[in-house]
Amino acid sequence: MTVYLSDSEQFAHRPVYAEIVHRAHRAGLAGASVFRGVEGFGSNSRIHTARLLDLAEDLPVAVVVIDEESRVRAFLPEAREVLGQGLITLDPVEVVAHVPHSATPDGTR
């Protein structure tokens, strides 16, 4: 699941992206990461940018949540609850490698 939103979006005085990550963690999902964009536009067609001479506000953010499809779908109501404005997409994913944290760089334990 990917949630696209503005970094200025708030839920209960907290950034929405942080709220989604913490709820995903509490739900026991496999992982969640937040990626901040340097430039983008959304449904209002206004370009937001972090260029040096421009005021960096309302930058695009993507929250990526990873787990099995059924678990991600079960989490959708949580994400929808906190999202004021934004977009949620679900995409099929093929895992080609998964190296647990405890493995050595060559993949052994």
N, CA, C and O atoms as a GROMACS GRO file, in nm:
protein
  436
    1MET      N    1   0.085  -0.116   0.000
    1MET     CA    2   0.000   0.000   0.000
    1MET      C    3   0.090   0.122   0.000
    1MET      O    4   0.189   0.129   0.073
    2THR      N    5   0.053   0.220  -0.083
    2THR     CA    6   0.124   0.348  -0.082
    2THR      C    7   0.021   0.458  -0.058
    2THR      O    8  -0.083   0.463  -0.124
    3VAL      N    9   0.052   0.545   0.037
    3VAL     CA   10  -0.032   0.660   0.068
    3VAL      C   11   0.043   0.784   0.025
    3VAL      O   12   0.153   0.811   0.073
    4TYR      N   13  -0.016   0.860  -0.066
    4TYR     CA   14   0.044   0.984  -0.116
    4TYR      C   15  -0.028   1.100  -0.049
    4TYR      O   16  -0.151   1.108  -0.051
    5LEU      N   17   0.049   1.191   0.010
    5LEU     CA   18  -0.011   1.305   0.079
    5LEU      C   19   0.090   1.417   0.091
    5LEU      O   20   0.204   1.405   0.046
    6SER      N   21   0.048   1.525   0.152
    6SER     CA   22   0.134   1.639   0.177
    6SER      C   23   0.194   1.625   0.317
    6SER      O   24   0.129   1.576   0.409
    7ASP      N   25   0.319   1.668   0.332
    7ASP     CA   26   0.382   1.657   0.463
    7ASP      C   27   0.320   1.747   0.568
    7ASP      O   28   0.348   1.732   0.686
    8SER      N   29   0.235   1.840   0.526
    8SER     CA   30   0.170   1.930   0.622
    8SER      C   31   0.038   1.875   0.675
    8SER      O   32  -0.021   1.934   0.765
    9GLU      N   33  -0.009   1.763   0.620
    9GLU     CA   34  -0.135   1.703   0.667
    9GLU      C   35  -0.120   1.658   0.813
    9GLU      O   36  -0.020   1.596   0.850
   10GLN      N   37  -0.220   1.690   0.894
   10GLN     CA   38  -0.216   1.659   1.037
   10GLN      C   39  -0.336   1.575   1.078
   10GLN      O   40  -0.444   1.585   1.020
   11PHE      N   41  -0.316   1.491   1.180
   11PHE     CA   42  -0.424   1.418   1.244
   11PHE      C   43  -0.398   1.423   1.394
   11PHE      O   44  -0.295   1.374   1.440
   12ALA      N   45  -0.488   1.482   1.468
   12ALA     CA   46  -0.474   1.496   1.614
   12ALA      C   47  -0.337   1.557   1.651
   12ALA      O   48  -0.267   1.506   1.738
   13HIS      N   49  -0.302   1.667   1.583
   13HIS     CA   50  -0.179   1.742   1.610
   13HIS      C   51  -0.052   1.663   1.582
   13HIS      O   52   0.053   1.690   1.641
   14ARG      N   53  -0.059   1.566   1.494
   14ARG     CA   54   0.057   1.484   1.458
   14ARG      C   55   0.057   1.470   1.305
   14ARG      O   56  -0.050   1.463   1.245
   15PRO      N   57   0.175   1.465   1.242
   15PRO     CA   58   0.178   1.444   1.097
   15PRO      C   59   0.107   1.313   1.060
   15PRO      O   60   0.127   1.210   1.126
   16VAL      N   61   0.025   1.317   0.956
   16VAL     CA   62  -0.050   1.198   0.914
   16VAL      C   63   0.046   1.085   0.880
   16VAL      O   64   0.018   0.969   0.912
   17TYR      N   65   0.160   1.116   0.814
   17TYR     CA   66   0.253   1.010   0.779
   17TYR      C   67   0.305   0.938   0.903
   17TYR      O   68   0.321   0.816   0.900
   18ALA      N   69   0.330   1.010   1.010
   18ALA     CA   70   0.376   0.948   1.135
   18ALA      C   71   0.266   0.864   1.198
   18ALA      O   72   0.292   0.756   1.250
   19GLU      N   73   0.143   0.914   1.192
   19GLU     CA   74   0.030   0.841   1.248
   19GLU      C   75   0.011   0.707   1.175
   19GLU      O   76  -0.014   0.605   1.239
   20ILE      N   77   0.023   0.708   1.043
   20ILE     CA   78   0.009   0.584   0.965
   20ILE      C   79   0.119   0.485   1.001
   20ILE      O   80   0.091   0.367   1.022
   21VAL      N   81   0.242   0.532   1.010
   21VAL     CA   82   0.355   0.443   1.044
   21VAL      C   83   0.334   0.382   1.183
   21VAL      O   84   0.354   0.262   1.200
   22HIS      N   85   0.296   0.462   1.280
   22HIS     CA   86   0.279   0.411   1.416
   22HIS      C   87   0.160   0.316   1.427
   22HIS      O   88   0.165   0.218   1.502
   23ARG      N   89   0.053   0.344   1.353
   23ARG     CA   90  -0.061   0.252   1.352
   23ARG      C   91  -0.024   0.121   1.283
   23ARG      O   92  -0.065   0.014   1.328
   24ALA      N   93   0.053   0.128   1.177
   24ALA     CA   94   0.098   0.005   1.108
   24ALA      C   95   0.185  -0.078   1.201
   24ALA      O   96   0.175  -0.201   1.203
   25HIS      N   97   0.270  -0.012   1.277
   25HIS     CA   98   0.356  -0.082   1.373
   25HIS      C   99   0.272  -0.151   1.480
   25HIS      O  100   0.294  -0.268   1.511
   26ARG      N  101   0.176  -0.076   1.537
   26ARG     CA  102   0.088  -0.134   1.639
   26ARG      C  103   0.005  -0.251   1.583
   26ARG      O  104  -0.028  -0.345   1.656
   27ALA      N  105  -0.028  -0.244   1.455
   27ALA     CA  106  -0.106  -0.350   1.391
   27ALA      C  107  -0.021  -0.473   1.360
   27ALA      O  108  -0.073  -0.576   1.316
   28GLY      N  109   0.110  -0.462   1.383
   28GLY     CA  110   0.199  -0.575   1.360
   28GLY      C  111   0.232  -0.600   1.215
   28GLY      O  112   0.271  -0.712   1.179
   29LEU      N  113   0.218  -0.498   1.129
   29LEU     CA  114   0.250  -0.516   0.988
   29LEU      C  115   0.401  -0.530   0.970
   29LEU      O  116   0.480  -0.492   1.057
   30ALA      N  117   0.440  -0.586   0.856
   30ALA     CA  118   0.582  -0.619   0.832
   30ALA      C  119   0.672  -0.497   0.823
   30ALA      O  120   0.787  -0.503   0.866
   31GLY      N  121   0.622  -0.386   0.770
   31GLY     CA  122   0.707  -0.269   0.761
   31GLY      C  123   0.634  -0.149   0.705
   31GLY      O  124   0.531  -0.163   0.638
   32ALA      N  125   0.687  -0.030   0.732
   32ALA     CA  126   0.634   0.095   0.679
   32ALA      C  127   0.748   0.195   0.672
   32ALA      O  128   0.829   0.204   0.764
   33SER      N  129   0.753   0.270   0.564
   33SER     CA  130   0.855   0.373   0.546
   33SER      C  131   0.792   0.498   0.487
   33SER      O  132   0.693   0.491   0.414
   34VAL      N  133   0.851   0.614   0.520
   34VAL     CA  134   0.804   0.742   0.468
   34VAL      C  135   0.912   0.798   0.378
   34VAL      O  136   1.030   0.802   0.414
   35PHE      N  137   0.870   0.842   0.259
   35PHE     CA  138   0.962   0.902   0.163
   35PHE      C  139   0.913   1.042   0.130
   35PHE      O  140   0.799   1.061   0.087
   36ARG      N  141   1.000   1.141   0.152
   36ARG     CA  142   0.963   1.280   0.125
   36ARG      C  143   1.012   1.317  -0.015
   36ARG      O  144   1.129   1.296  -0.049
   37GLY      N  145   0.922   1.372  -0.093
   37GLY     CA  146   0.957   1.416  -0.228
   37GLY      C  147   1.018   1.555  -0.225
   37GLY      O  148   0.994   1.633  -0.132
   38VAL      N  149   1.096   1.587  -0.327
   38VAL     CA  150   1.155   1.720  -0.337
   38VAL      C  151   1.074   1.811  -0.427
   38VAL      O  152   1.090   1.933  -0.426
   39GLU      N  153   0.984   1.750  -0.505
   39GLU     CA  154   0.898   1.829  -0.592
   39GLU      C  155   0.782   1.744  -0.639
   39GLU      O  156   0.797   1.623  -0.659
   40GLY      N  157   0.667   1.805  -0.656
   40GLY     CA  158   0.552   1.730  -0.705
   40GLY      C  159   0.428   1.816  -0.710
   40GLY      O  160   0.428   1.932  -0.668
   41PHE      N  161   0.320   1.757  -0.763
   41PHE     CA  162   0.191   1.823  -0.762
   41PHE      C  163   0.083   1.718  -0.749
   41PHE      O  164   0.105   1.600  -0.777
   42GLY      N  165  -0.034   1.762  -0.706
   42GLY     CA  166  -0.145   1.670  -0.685
   42GLY      C  167  -0.269   1.718  -0.755
   42GLY      O  168  -0.262   1.779  -0.862
   43SER      N  169  -0.384   1.689  -0.694
   43SER     CA  170  -0.512   1.717  -0.757
   43SER      C  171  -0.537   1.866  -0.782
   43SER      O  172  -0.616   1.901  -0.870
   44ASN      N  173  -0.471   1.953  -0.706
   44ASN     CA  174  -0.492   2.097  -0.727
   44ASN      C  175  -0.400   2.153  -0.836
   44ASN      O  176  -0.410   2.270  -0.871
   45SER      N  177  -0.311   2.070  -0.891
   45SER     CA  178  -0.218   2.106  -1.000
   45SER      C  179  -0.117   2.214  -0.962
   45SER      O  180  -0.051   2.269  -1.050
   46ARG      N  181  -0.105   2.245  -0.833
   46ARG     CA  182  -0.005   2.342  -0.788
   46ARG      C  183   0.125   2.267  -0.758
   46ARG      O  184   0.124   2.168  -0.686
   47ILE      N  185   0.236   2.314  -0.814
   47ILE     CA  186   0.365   2.247  -0.793
   47ILE      C  187   0.423   2.290  -0.658
   47ILE      O  188   0.429   2.408  -0.625
   48HIS      N  189   0.466   2.190  -0.582
   48HIS     CA  190   0.532   2.211  -0.452
   48HIS      C  191   0.677   2.169  -0.472
   48HIS      O  192   0.705   2.066  -0.532
   49THR      N  193   0.769   2.250  -0.420
   49THR     CA  194   0.910   2.222  -0.444
   49THR      C  195   0.995   2.256  -0.322
   49THR      O  196   0.956   2.337  -0.238
   50ALA      N  197   1.110   2.194  -0.314
   50ALA     CA  198   1.206   2.220  -0.207
   50ALA      C  199   1.332   2.286  -0.262
   50ALA      O  200   1.438   2.281  -0.200
   51ARG      N  201   1.320   2.348  -0.377
   51ARG     CA  202   1.438   2.414  -0.435
   51ARG      C  203   1.487   2.524  -0.341
   51ARG      O  204   1.410   2.583  -0.266
   52LEU      N  205   1.616   2.548  -0.347
   52LEU     CA  206   1.683   2.639  -0.255
   52LEU      C  207   1.615   2.776  -0.244
   52LEU      O  208   1.599   2.827  -0.133
   53LEU      N  209   1.576   2.836  -0.356
   53LEU     CA  210   1.521   2.972  -0.352
   53LEU      C  211   1.370   2.975  -0.329
   53LEU      O  212   1.312   3.082  -0.313
   54ASP      N  213   1.307   2.859  -0.327
   54ASP     CA  214   1.163   2.853  -0.306
   54ASP      C  215   1.132   2.818  -0.161
   54ASP      O  216   1.214   2.756  -0.092
   55LEU      N  217   1.015   2.858  -0.116
   55LEU     CA  218   0.970   2.821   0.017
   55LEU      C  219   0.925   2.675   0.015
   55LEU      O  220   0.833   2.640  -0.059
   56ALA      N  221   0.988   2.592   0.093
   56ALA     CA  222   0.956   2.449   0.096
   56ALA      C  223   0.840   2.424   0.191
   56ALA      O  224   0.859   2.415   0.312
   57GLU      N  225   0.721   2.412   0.135
   57GLU     CA  226   0.604   2.382   0.217
   57GLU      C  227   0.515   2.286   0.141
   57GLU      O  228   0.513   2.284   0.018
   58ASP      N  229   0.441   2.207   0.214
   58ASP     CA  230   0.349   2.110   0.155
   58ASP      C  231   0.419   2.018   0.055
   58ASP      O  232   0.366   1.992  -0.053
   59LEU      N  233   0.537   1.969   0.092
   59LEU     CA  234   0.608   1.879   0.002
   59LEU      C  235   0.536   1.745  -0.004
   59LEU      O  236   0.471   1.704   0.092
   60PRO      N  237   0.548   1.676  -0.117
   60PRO     CA  238   0.484   1.545  -0.129
   60PRO      C  239   0.552   1.441  -0.041
   60PRO      O  240   0.674   1.442  -0.023
   61VAL      N  241   0.470   1.351   0.013
   61VAL     CA  242   0.518   1.243   0.097
   61VAL      C  243   0.450   1.114   0.050
   61VAL      O  244   0.333   1.114   0.014
   62ALA      N  245   0.527   1.005   0.050
   62ALA     CA  246   0.470   0.873   0.021
   62ALA      C  247   0.499   0.783   0.140
   62ALA      O  248   0.614   0.771   0.183
   63VAL      N  249   0.395   0.720   0.192
   63VAL     CA  250   0.410   0.623   0.300
   63VAL      C  251   0.387   0.486   0.236
   63VAL      O  252   0.280   0.459   0.181
   64VAL      N  253   0.487   0.400   0.244
   64VAL     CA  254   0.478   0.266   0.186
   64VAL      C  255   0.464   0.166   0.300
   64VAL      O  256   0.547   0.162   0.391
   65VAL      N  257   0.358   0.086   0.295
   65VAL     CA  258   0.331  -0.016   0.397
   65VAL      C  259   0.341  -0.152   0.329
   65VAL      O  260   0.280  -0.175   0.224
   66ILE      N  261   0.418  -0.242   0.389
   66ILE     CA  262   0.444  -0.373   0.330
   66ILE      C  263   0.395  -0.484   0.423
   66ILE      O  264   0.423  -0.483   0.543
   67ASP      N  265   0.323  -0.578   0.366
   67ASP     CA  266   0.283  -0.701   0.434
   67ASP      C  267   0.207  -0.785   0.334
   67ASP      O  268   0.197  -0.749   0.216
   68GLU      N  269   0.152  -0.896   0.379
   68GLU     CA  270   0.068  -0.978   0.293
   68GLU      C  271  -0.056  -0.900   0.254
   68GLU      O  272  -0.103  -0.815   0.330
   69GLU      N  273  -0.110  -0.930   0.136
   69GLU     CA  274  -0.224  -0.853   0.085
   69GLU      C  275  -0.340  -0.848   0.184
   69GLU      O  276  -0.397  -0.741   0.206
   70SER      N  277  -0.375  -0.960   0.242
   70SER     CA  278  -0.490  -0.962   0.334
   70SER      C  279  -0.467  -0.872   0.455
   70SER      O  280  -0.560  -0.807   0.502
   71ARG      N  281  -0.344  -0.869   0.505
   71ARG     CA  282  -0.313  -0.785   0.621
   71ARG      C  283  -0.314  -0.636   0.585
   71ARG      O  284  -0.358  -0.552   0.664
   72VAL      N  285  -0.265  -0.605   0.466
   72VAL     CA  286  -0.267  -0.465   0.421
   72VAL      C  287  -0.411  -0.420   0.399
   72VAL      O  288  -0.448  -0.310   0.439
   73ARG      N  289  -0.491  -0.504   0.336
   73ARG     CA  290  -0.633  -0.469   0.314
   73ARG      C  291  -0.706  -0.451   0.447
   73ARG      O  292  -0.793  -0.364   0.458
   74ALA      N  293  -0.673  -0.531   0.546
   74ALA     CA  294  -0.735  -0.517   0.678
   74ALA      C  295  -0.694  -0.385   0.744
   74ALA      O  296  -0.767  -0.332   0.827
   75PHE      N  297  -0.577  -0.332   0.708
   75PHE     CA  298  -0.527  -0.207   0.765
   75PHE      C  299  -0.584  -0.084   0.695
   75PHE      O  300  -0.576   0.027   0.749
   76LEU      N  301  -0.642  -0.100   0.577
   76LEU     CA  302  -0.694   0.014   0.500
   76LEU      C  303  -0.784   0.108   0.581
   76LEU      O  304  -0.768   0.229   0.571
   77PRO      N  305  -0.879   0.058   0.659
   77PRO     CA  306  -0.963   0.150   0.737
   77PRO      C  307  -0.883   0.241   0.830
   77PRO      O  308  -0.921   0.356   0.852
   78GLU      N  309  -0.774   0.190   0.885
   78GLU     CA  310  -0.688   0.273   0.972
   78GLU      C  311  -0.628   0.388   0.893
   78GLU      O  312  -0.627   0.503   0.939
   79ALA      N  313  -0.577   0.358   0.774
   79ALA     CA  314  -0.516   0.462   0.691
   79ALA      C  315  -0.621   0.563   0.646
   79ALA      O  316  -0.596   0.684   0.647
   80ARG      N  317  -0.736   0.514   0.606
   80ARG     CA  318  -0.844   0.604   0.561
   80ARG      C  319  -0.891   0.695   0.673
   80ARG      O  320  -0.925   0.811   0.649
   81GLU      N  321  -0.894   0.645   0.794
   81GLU     CA  322  -0.941   0.723   0.908
   81GLU      C  323  -0.858   0.849   0.930
   81GLU      O  324  -0.913   0.953   0.964
   82VAL      N  325  -0.727   0.841   0.911
   82VAL     CA  326  -0.640   0.954   0.941
   82VAL      C  327  -0.610   1.042   0.820
   82VAL      O  328  -0.559   1.153   0.836
   83LEU      N  329  -0.642   0.994   0.700
   83LEU     CA  330  -0.609   1.069   0.579
   83LEU      C  331  -0.717   1.171   0.548
   83LEU      O  332  -0.831   1.134   0.519
   84GLY      N  333  -0.682   1.299   0.555
   84GLY     CA  334  -0.775   1.406   0.519
   84GLY      C  335  -0.780   1.421   0.368
   84GLY      O  336  -0.885   1.401   0.306
   85GLN      N  337  -0.667   1.456   0.308
   85GLN     CA  338  -0.653   1.469   0.164
   85GLN      C  339  -0.538   1.379   0.122
   85GLN      O  340  -0.435   1.373   0.190
   86GLY      N  341  -0.553   1.311   0.012
   86GLY     CA  342  -0.445   1.228  -0.036
   86GLY      C  343  -0.498   1.115  -0.122
   86GLY      O  344  -0.614   1.117  -0.164
   87LEU      N  345  -0.413   1.019  -0.148
   87LEU     CA  346  -0.444   0.908  -0.236
   87LEU      C  347  -0.384   0.782  -0.177
   87LEU      O  348  -0.270   0.782  -0.132
   88ILE      N  349  -0.460   0.674  -0.178
   88ILE     CA  350  -0.411   0.544  -0.133
   88ILE      C  351  -0.418   0.449  -0.251
   88ILE      O  352  -0.521   0.437  -0.316
   89THR      N  353  -0.306   0.381  -0.279
   89THR     CA  354  -0.304   0.281  -0.386
   89THR      C  355  -0.258   0.147  -0.330
   89THR      O  356  -0.182   0.140  -0.233
   90LEU      N  357  -0.305   0.043  -0.394
   90LEU     CA  358  -0.260  -0.093  -0.365
   90LEU      C  359  -0.201  -0.150  -0.492
   90LEU      O  360  -0.263  -0.144  -0.598
   91ASP      N  361  -0.082  -0.204  -0.482
   91ASP     CA  362  -0.015  -0.261  -0.597
   91ASP      C  363   0.034  -0.401  -0.564
   91ASP      O  364   0.080  -0.426  -0.453
   92PRO      N  365   0.024  -0.493  -0.660
   92PRO     CA  366   0.080  -0.626  -0.636
   92PRO      C  367   0.232  -0.616  -0.629
   92PRO      O  368   0.294  -0.539  -0.702
   93VAL      N  369   0.291  -0.694  -0.541
   93VAL     CA  370   0.436  -0.693  -0.522
   93VAL      C  371   0.489  -0.834  -0.530
   93VAL      O  372   0.429  -0.927  -0.476
   94GLU      N  373   0.600  -0.850  -0.598
   94GLU     CA  374   0.668  -0.979  -0.602
   94GLU      C  375   0.797  -0.965  -0.522
   94GLU      O  376   0.885  -0.887  -0.558
   95VAL      N  377   0.808  -1.040  -0.416
   95VAL     CA  378   0.929  -1.036  -0.334
   95VAL      C  379   1.035  -1.123  -0.402
   95VAL      O  380   1.014  -1.243  -0.423
   96VAL      N  381   1.148  -1.062  -0.436
   96VAL     CA  382   1.255  -1.136  -0.502
   96VAL      C  383   1.370  -1.167  -0.408
   96VAL      O  384   1.454  -1.253  -0.438
   97ALA      N  385   1.377  -1.098  -0.296
   97ALA     CA  386   1.478  -1.125  -0.195
   97ALA      C  387   1.430  -1.068  -0.063
   97ALA      O  388   1.368  -0.962  -0.059
   98HIS      N  389   1.458  -1.140   0.044
   98HIS     CA  390   1.429  -1.090   0.178
   98HIS      C  391   1.539  -1.141   0.268
   98HIS      O  392   1.548  -1.261   0.297
   99VAL      N  393   1.623  -1.051   0.312
   99VAL     CA  394   1.735  -1.087   0.398
   99VAL      C  395   1.708  -1.031   0.536
   99VAL      O  396   1.713  -0.910   0.556
  100PRO      N  397   1.678  -1.116   0.632
  100PRO     CA  398   1.650  -1.069   0.768
  100PRO      C  399   1.769  -0.993   0.827
  100PRO      O  400   1.884  -1.013   0.786
  101HIS      N  401   1.740  -0.906   0.921
  101HIS     CA  402   1.842  -0.823   0.985
  101HIS      C  403   1.955  -0.905   1.046
  101HIS      O  404   2.070  -0.860   1.046
  102SER      N  405   1.925  -1.024   1.098
  102SER     CA  406   2.027  -1.103   1.166
  102SER      C  407   2.120  -1.177   1.071
  102SER      O  408   2.217  -1.239   1.116
  103ALA      N  409   2.094  -1.173   0.940
  103ALA     CA  410   2.181  -1.242   0.845
  103ALA      C  411   2.307  -1.162   0.819
  103ALA      O  412   2.308  -1.040   0.833
  104THR      N  413   2.414  -1.231   0.782
  104THR     CA  414   2.539  -1.165   0.746
  104THR      C  415   2.528  -1.113   0.603
  104THR      O  416   2.434  -1.151   0.533
  105PRO      N  417   2.620  -1.027   0.558
  105PRO     CA  418   2.611  -0.973   0.422
  105PRO      C  419   2.606  -1.078   0.312
  105PRO      O  420   2.550  -1.052   0.205
  106ASP      N  421   2.663  -1.196   0.335
  106ASP     CA  422   2.659  -1.299   0.228
  106ASP      C  423   2.533  -1.385   0.239
  106ASP      O  424   2.518  -1.482   0.165
  107GLY      N  425   2.441  -1.350   0.331
  107GLY     CA  426   2.313  -1.420   0.341
  107GLY      C  427   2.312  -1.536   0.440
  107GLY      O  428   2.208  -1.599   0.460
  108THR      N  429   2.427  -1.564   0.502
  108THR     CA  430   2.431  -1.672   0.600
  108THR      C  431   2.403  -1.615   0.738
  108THR      O  432   2.399  -1.494   0.757
  109ARG      N  433   2.383  -1.704   0.831
  109ARG     CA  434   2.354  -1.658   0.969
  109ARG      C  435   2.472  -1.685   1.060
  109ARG      O  436   2.467  -1.653   1.179
   0.00000   0.00000   0.00000
